[in-house]
Amino acid sequence: MSKRDYYDLLGVSRGASADELKKAFRQKAKILHPDRNRDKPDAEAQFKEVNEAYDILKDPQKRAAYDQFGHAAVDGSNGGFGPRGGGGGSGDFSSAFADVFDDLFGQFGGRQRGGQGGQVRGADLRYNLSIRLEDAFTGKQSTIRVPTAVTCDSCSGSGAEAGAQPETCSTCAGHGKVRAQQGFFTIERSCPTCGGRGQVITNPCKACNGAGRKREERTLNVQIPKGVEDGNRIRLAGEGEAGMMGGPPGDLYIFIDIEHHPIFRREGPDLFCRIPVPMDLAALGGHIEAPTIDGGRARVAIPAGAQSGKQFRLRGKGMPVLRQNREGDLYIEVGVETPTNLTKRQKELLEEFRTIGETTDNSPESDGFFSQVKEFWGRMTS
């Protein structure tokens, strides 16, 4: 009886990616697992076929040979490399099914096993720190309070009462994992008695109930470097939760959130500031004073006839670049402001200006736009 095509067995196309192969294999393996199909005698054979197909296709070299020569390239009896790289057969399926066992039976192979002597590394912590844009410009030292797990002082992190010591777990003999027979193969899981640590505490510390650590709020000083951006993170090694049974601590990650600024808008190292300018100043020209992020002032010349959106670049007046000795630029954008609450005399002068303006070319942008509009309307009507 000829073998089925490996791609057909997994239900994928020949151009499937590694992730697509893995996903299809996991789905097939779950469906065909013998322990879930005890009433189907051929389930085990189908299970082995799926394993063989995935074992070949997940290896780039074996897959390339299979794509070129078919089953002849992987059949050990024909001089190929076999389903496991040397002779075929059912073999040891534990490596191929490691991902599936995670879903079917929980942790596989002690992936979260403890360290030496039952020690378990502490968890990493996250802290969101909100700062002002000015703080990101100058850098600052900030004091934060972080609720965390610290090493128990009473037992020095061992989890055992004074004078007592953790004992080797009798269930797993100190290995932190146990083996279980599942159908035709053997898997390893974390020991349920000691939780994968390999040790048990018969006389636990009363202060921490045998955990080797306790909850506490810590005060830390954090140096915020100048030039930091929104979303940046700062890693404080060893400032996370204390480890279990005297294990090493995790790390603390501080995520930076920069508050909205009422004057400046930031884009990387550059700053943008929109300044409203009176209509007469924009028309006749003049000078304005622009704020800078360091608290200073910059004198900016506005040419006559400046339009809204006109930008002026102030070099080196932006934000410092993180860990570099340079600064971005500050862009001043003009926003021409239409006057409101006009007096009677102001209205009269504007009416006079409008009357005179009908005979002069004061608005080239407006005139050009409406000339194009008239041409557009003419084409549409014709």
C-alpha positions, 0 to 999 in steps of 0.5 A, a space after each residue: 500500500 502506497 503512502 499518502 502525501 505528507 502535505 495531504 496528511 497535514 492538510 496544507 499546501 506545498 508552499 506552507 510556512 513553518 508556522 502553518 505546518 506546526 499549527 496543522 500538525 497540532 490540530 491533527 495530533 489532537 484529533 487523532 490522539 489514541 487516548 481520545 480515540 480508544 474506540 478507533 483501532 486505527 487511530 494510533 496508526 494515523 497518529 504515527 503517520 501524522 507524526 512522520 509527515 511533520 517530522 520530515 516537513 519541519 526539517 528544511 533539508 528533509 523537506 527539500 529532499 521530499 519535495 524533489 524525490 517524494 517518499 523515496 528520499 525519506 524511506 530508510 529501506 531505499 537508502 534515504 534518511 528515514 522519518 527520524 534521520 536514520 532508518 524510519 520506524 516508530 521511534 521516539 515521538 516525544 520531541 515531535 509532540 512536545 507542543 501538543 503535550 502542552 495542550 493535552 497534558 499541561 507542562 511538558 518536560 519540566 519547562 518551568 523547572 526550578 534551578 539548583 536545590 529547588 530554586 525558582 527565578 522570581 517573576 519580572 515586574 512592569 511599572 508604568 511611569 508617567 513623566 512630563 515632556 520637560 522631564 524627558 528633555 532634561 532627564 530626572 531622577 524619580 522615586 517610585 513605590 513598587 509592590 513586590 515579593 521580597 526574600 523572607 528575612 526569617 528564613 533567608 529565602 529557604 522557606 524552612 523554619 530556623 534549623 530545618 532544611 528542605 528535604 528531597 521530594 520522595 515522589 520525583 527523587 529530587 528531579 522535579 519531574 515525573 514520567 507517565 505512560 500515555 498510550 505507546 509513548 512516555 512523557 515527563 511532567 512537573 512533579 505534582 508534589 513539589 511543583 517541579 522544585 525537587 524539594 519539599 518543606 516539612 517544617 515551613 517558615 511561619 513568617 512566609 508559610 514556606 514560600 521563602 518570600 513575602 509581599 512588600 512595597 519597595 521604594 526605588 530611585 530611577 534615573 530617567 535619561 534625557 531624550 527618552 521617548 513615549 513607550 521606551 522601557 528601562 530595565 532594572 536588573 534584579 529588582 523584580 520579584 524575589 525567587 522561590 526557595 532562594 532563587 534569583 530575583 526577576 527584573 523590573 521593567 519601567 515603561 515610560 508614558 510622556 504626558 500630553 503637552 499644551 504647547 509642543 507636539 513631539 515627533 522623534 527628536 523634533 518639536 512642533 509649535 503652532 503659534 496664532 498670528 494676527 491677520 495684520 502681522 501676517 499681511 504686513 510682516 513683523 516678529 513674534 516670540 516663540 517658546 522653547 522647551 528649555 523655557 527660553 524664547 526665540 525671536 522669529 521674523 514673519 515675512 509679509 504675506 505669510 500664510 497659515 501653515 508656513 513653518 520656520 525651523 529653529 535648529 537644535 531647539 528640539 529634544 535631545 536624542 537618547 544616548 547621543 550628543 545631538 538635538 532635534 529641531 523646533 518647527 514654528 508653524 504660523 496660524 493666521 487668525 481671523 479677527 473677531 468682535 470687530 468694532 464699527 470702525 474696524 468693520 468700515 475699514 475692512 469693507 473699504 479694504 475689500 472694495 479696493 481689493 476687488 481691483 488688485 491682486 492681493 489673493 493669488 492663491 484664492 484667485 487661482 483656486 476659483 479659476 480652476 473651479 470655474 474651468 471644472 464647472 465649465 467642463 461638467 456642464 459641456 
